[in-house]
Amino acid sequence: MKYRRIASLKTLAEFQNYLQELGVPLPLEAELESGAAAPLAQPCVLQNGFTIGNRFCILPMEGWDGTADGRPTAATQRRWQHFGLSGAKLIWGGEAVAVRHDGRANPNQLLINEKNLRALAELRAALMAVHEREYRTSSDLLVGLQLTHSGRYSKPNRNDRPEPQILYHHPVLDRRLRLDASHLVMSDDAIARLVDDFVAAAKLAQAAGFAFVDLKHCHGYLGHEFLSAVNRPGRYGGSFENRTRFLRELVAGIRANVPGMEIGVRVSIFDFVPYRAGAEGVGEPDQPAEGDSPFAFGADRSGLRIDLTEPRAFLDLLANLQIELVCVTAGSPYYNPHIQRPALFPPSDGYLPPEDPLAGVARQIAVTAQLKQHRPDLILVGSGYTYLQEWLPHVAQAVVRNGQADFVGLGRMVLSYPELPADVLAGKPLQRKRLCRTFSDCTTAPRNGLISGCYPLDEFYKLRPEGEELLKIKGKT
């Protein structure tokens, strides 16, 4: 089946009819509301009494554009200022910041340490200043910092030289990284030392003015890999209790050493097996013929069907740890991007979608709704909305009104059209020419060692030398 472009669905009725043809259920409202009474304009009060001013959230968006020693550049500052310009009142982590050099996903990832503290504080302050200038106050704006170690996907020194740190041997992912059985897994002692690094990073984040830290557990990076370490022996593998020990130790360390610092967790709440490009470039499962895959957290042994038994237990654990801020995502951009960030056009190293991307959007919304029903006491941020394009506000309003999520998270859309939340809240028509059409250049560029950004729609990137280089790369692929 040839999937229709969202831009070709000119009316809400056409969009609804197409959803019906696909058999994809999405909550949807015809009439958009604006003003103080609108669902998306409602404040959200946290347990600590802080009031977040509306229901839009900016998801972490890396630019691969820091300095070699991990400080922000002018491009980084511009992106963060756009986050402040968006009008969203929850900034979930800004972008992934490595807690130490060997955990950087690329040689230009931001790095938190004493030397970079002032630069990170200034990055946050500039975001706040832009927001205050545009919206008069930042007293209801919550800004966090996402802390990470990239684990299996670490490339701290060269873009063309992976330096993976793994928790267990995965038959497919090891093969893709050309790892054999002799490649060492992280020891329990090394993990304990890493816990100390996260705690130190949280202390620095507090000193830089961030209101919370996100302990990243998503997208195939180290925190996420713990959740699927079912075959790992020792304290950090096997049972659910052991696989969540890393998180519990992080929380205990931060609570003991960084009093007053709030904690959030962005988690790939379900996963599927890795996919590869199959016939005619369409994605297909990359797994043994028998189809037994124990390594997909939140899925059954087929690795292709969602099982929320452990994800529900994970949310129960977060509640017991008194963590109420939870950002829900899925899968990984490295091995099954169609479930993580639905797109019609794949990046250069990807595959064509094996389903209409709207199915991926609906899957994430439905799972988040089920989890919200399970733990109504938690504050859940949903992801995967960008592909909705023109119809994003209609779905977002319905989701929030129905209590299927507390916040609507936006990532790629903010690279091309940062003011979308403000326009929706003000009742303005969308600027259609600025809508992200999921061309995936923001991924193709960094996959080829270039900085990330919206090359098709943002002249800041289009007119840079990297824009010309990206066109050449795409021409070759």
N, C-alpha and C positions, 0 to 999 in steps of 0.2 A: 504494500500500500504506500502511495506517495503521500507524505504528510503535508498538510496545508500550512503555509506561513501564517502566523498570527496577523500580520499586516494585511493579509488578503481577506480577513473576516471583518467587513466594514461596519457591521452593526452588532449590537448585543444579541439580537435574535439569531444572526448567522453564527456567532460564537456558541450560543446555547445549542443550536441544531448540530453543530460540529461535535460538541461534547457528547451529544446524544448518539450520534453516529459511531463515535469511538467507544461508547459505553463507559465513559470516564465521568464519575460524579464529582462535581466541585460546588461548594457553597457559593452563591452568587446573589447579588442584589442589584436591581435595575437602577434605582435612584440613589445617587451619592449624596451624602450629607456633609455639610461643612458647618463651621461655627463651634461654639463651646460644647454643644450637646451632641455632636457627632461621635459615633463609637470610637473612631481613630483619634479623636481629640481628648479622650477621657484620661485623667491622671491615673497613675498606679502607685499605691502606697506600699512600701516595703515594710518588713517586720521591724526594722530599726527606725521607722518613722519617716524616712526620706520619701519624697513624692517625685516620681518621674512624670514629666509633663504631658506626654502623649504616648501613643502605642506604636510608633515607628522606631525601629532599631537599625543601626548601621552595623553590619557584620564585619568581621576582620578582613581587611583587603590589603595584602602585601603588594609592594611595588618592585621588589628585587632592585631597589635603587638606593640602598644605604651605602656608606663608605666601606672601605676594606676593613676598618676597625669597628664597624657596626653603628655609626652615627647617622642621623637623618641628613639627607641632602635637600636642596631646594625642591626637587620633585616630590620627595616624601612630605615636606611641609605643605606643599600645594594640595596634595591629596587629603591630608588631615584637616586642612582648613576647609576643604570642600565637605568633609564630614560635618564640621560645625555649621556650614552654610545650609546643610540639608533641611534643617528644622526638626529632625529626629531628636528625641530627648534621651535616648539610650544609645551610647556608643560602646558596642561590645568589643572591647579589647583593642580597637584601632587596627592593629595588625599583629601577627605572630612575632614575638621578640624572643630570641634564644637566650636561655639562662647561662650558657657558656659557649665558647667558640666551637667546640666539636659537635654541637647540636644544631648548627646553622644549616638550613636547607639549601642555601646558596651563599657564595662569598660576599653577597651584598645584603644579607638579611640583617635587620637591626639586632643589636646585642646589648643586653643590660649589664652594666658594671659601674664601678665608681667613676671611671673616666668619662662614661657616656651619660651620667646621671643628669647633668645640667642640660644637655641637648634634648633628652627625653622630656624633662620638665618643661622646656621651652616649646616642644612640640605640642604638648597638652595645652599649655597656656595660650598658644596661638589659636588652637581650635576653639577654646573657650572665648577668646576675645572676638573672633569672627561671629560666633553664635550670639554673644551679647550685643554686638553692633547691629545684627540683623533682627534679633528677637527680644531685645531690651533686657533680658535677664538670662543668667545661666544657673540660677538657684534650683531649677528643676531639671537640670541636665546631669545625667550620670555617665561618667567616663571611666572605663576600666582599661586594663592592659592585659593582653593575652601572653601568657608565658608558655614556652614550649621547648622541647628537645625533639629534633626531627628524626632521631632513631634510624630506622631502615633507610630513610631518604635524606640522610645528612650528606651535604656537599660543602663543607666549610671552606675549602681552599681553592677549588677549581670547579667550574660548571661541568666540565667533562670528566671529572674524577669523583665518582661516588665513594664515600667513606662510611658505609653502613654500620650502624650499631644495632644489633638485632636481639630480640628476647627469645626467639626460637627459630627453628628452621621451617620455612614454609615452602612446600614443593614447587609452587608456581612462582612466587615472588623471589625466591632464591635464584631460580633459573634466570629470571629476567635481569637480575643484578650480577649474574655469573658467580654466584657464591656456591661453594661446595661444602661438604660436611665438615671440612677442617676449619671453616670460618667460625671464630669464637663467638659465643653469645655473651651478653653482658652478665657479669657475675652478680650475685646478691650483694656483695660488698660494694661493687661499683654503683649499683642502684641506690644503696644507702647513702653513698656520697652525693649522688645526684639529687636526692631529697634535700640535702643540705644546701645545694646550689639553688634549688627552687625557693627555699625559705629565704635565703639571702637576697634573691631577686625580688621576692615579694616585699621585703623590707625596703629595698631601693625604690620599688614602684610606689610605695607609700610616701617615701621622702620626695618623690617627684610629683606628688599631688594626686595620684590616681585613686579613685574611690573603691575600686575592687580589682582583684586579679582573676583572670580566667585560667584555670588549670586545664590546658588543652588536652582533650581526650577524643580527638576526631581525625578523620581523613588519612589514616594509615601511619600517622606519626607515633612517637613512642608511647604517649599516654593511651592512645587507642589500641596499640598492639598488646598492651597488658591485658586488655579485656578478652582477647582471643588466644591467650597463651595457655591453652588447655593441656598441651603436652609438655609444658615446661616443668621440670622438677623443682622442688624447693619452695621457699616462702612466697614466691611471686607468681606461681603458676599452678595449674590444675583446677582446684575448686574455685567457685565464685569468690569466696572469702579471700583466697590467696591472690586472685587476679585483680582484686580491688584494694589490696594492701598498699600499693604505691599511692593511690589516692588518699587513703586514710592517713598514711604517714605524712603526706604533704599537708593535709588539713591540720593534723595535730601539731606539726612543726610551725606552721604559720600562726595558728591560734596562740601557741606558747611564746613565740618570738616577735610577732607583729600584731599586737593587740589593736583592735579597732579596724583592721583591714577586712573588708568584706570579700567573700569568695564566690565565684561563679564557675560553672563547668560547661564548656561546649563539647558535646559528645555526639559521635556517630552512633545513634541509638539503634540502628540496624545496618547490616552490611550484607553484601552478596559476594559470591566468588569473583575472582578476577575475570575480566572480559578481554577479548582480543578481537582484532579485525578478522572477520571470516570472509565468506563468499561476497564478492562485490563490495568489500569494505565494511559490511554491516557487523556490528558487535555480536559476539557469541560467547558463551561461557568457556573459559579456559581451565578445564579440570579433567581429571581421569574419567574414563567412560563409565565407571560404576557410580559416579556422581556423589560420592561420600566426601563431604567437606566439613570438618569440625571447626574450621578457623573463622567462620563468619559470625561475629557477635550479633545477636538479635535475629538470627535465622535458624531454620532447622538444618538437619544434616545434609539436605540437598544443596544448601547454600544459595537457594533460589526462592525460598519462601520465608516470609517474615514470621518469627516466633518471638513474641514480646514477653516471654516468661522472665528472662534475665534483665531485659530493659526495665521492666516494672520493678524488679528487685533493686536495680541500680538507682532508680528514682527514690525508692524507699530508703536506701542507704543515704542518699543526699539529704533527704528530709531528716533522718536520724543525726546526720552531721550538721544539721541546722544551716544547710545551703539551700537557699530558695531560688537563686538565679540560675536557670538552666537554659542553654541554647541548643535546640534540637537540630541535628543535621544527619547525614547518612553517607555511608560508603567512603570512597576516596577518589580524588581527581587522578590518581596514578593508575588505578586498575579497574574502576567501574564508574566513570564520571557521569554516565547517563542517569544513575540513581542519585548522584550527589548534587550536580548542578545541571539540570536538564537544558539541552541546547539542540538546535537544529543542525548547526554546523560544527563539526569536531575540530579540535586543534590539530596541528600538523602530525602529532604522534598518536592521534586518537582513532576512533572508529565511528562510522555512521550510526545514528541511534537505532537500536533494535525495537523501539516502540515509539509512538508519538511522544514527544517530550512532555506533553500535557499529562500523560499517565504518570510520569515521574513527579511532576508537581503535585498531582492528586494523592500520590502515595505518601509523600512527606506530610501533606496537610492532614490526611486521614490518621496516620500514625501519631502525629502530635496531638490530634484531638482525642485519640484513645488514651494517651498518656495523661493528658489534662484531666480527663474523666477519672483516671486512676488516682491522681494526686492533685486535686484542685487547690491544695494549699501551696503548691509550688508556682513560681512565675516562669512560664514557658515562652521562649522566643522561637518562632517558626522560621524555616529557611526554604529556599527553592522557589521564591515568588517571581524572580526576574523574568522568567520565560513567559509569564502572562502578558507582559507588555501593555497594550492599551487597556486590557481588562483587569490589570492588577488591582486597581482601587476597588473594583466591584467585588472581587473575591476577598480582598483584605478586610473590607468593611464587614462582610458577612461572617468571616472567620472570627473576628473580634467580638461582634455582636452576639454570636452563638456561643461564645466561651470556648472555642476550639483551640485557641492560643491567646496568650496575653499580649504578645507583641508580634508584629510583622517585620521580619528581618530582611534587609535589602543589602546585596553585595554588588554584583556586576552592574546593576542598574545605576548605582551611585557613581560609577566611573564615568558614565556618559551623561548622566542627568542627575546631578546631586540634589537639585532643588525639588525633585519629584515629591517628597513628603510635604514640603511647605506648600507646593501648588495644590496638592490634594486637600490639605487641611484648610486652605483658603478658598476652596471651591473653584479654582481656576481650571480651565481646560488643559489637558496634558499637551506638552510640546512634542508632538509625535516624531519630529525629525531628530529628537535627542534620545528617543527610547532605545535601550539596548536590544539589538536583534540577535544576540547570542552568536556572533560571528567567531567568537573564541580567539580573536587576536590577542586578548589580554593574557591568554595562556600560551599560544603559539610563540609569542615574543620571548617570554622568559625560558621556555623550553629550549630556545636557541641562544640563550645567553644575553638577551636584551631586557631592558626594563619593561615592566608591565604597565599597561594603560589602555584606554580605548582609542586605538589607532584609527578606526574608521570614522569616528564622530567627534573626537577631541583634537583640534588642530595643534594643541600643545605637543601631542605625540606624533600626529600625522606629519608635521613639518620638521620634526627632528631628524637627524641622520639615521636614527634607528628605524624611522618610518620607511625610508628608502630601502634599508637593509631587509626589513620585514617583507616588503613586496618581492624582493629577489628570492628570499627563502620560500615564500608561498608559491612563487613561480616554479621553483624547482620541485616542490612537493605536489 
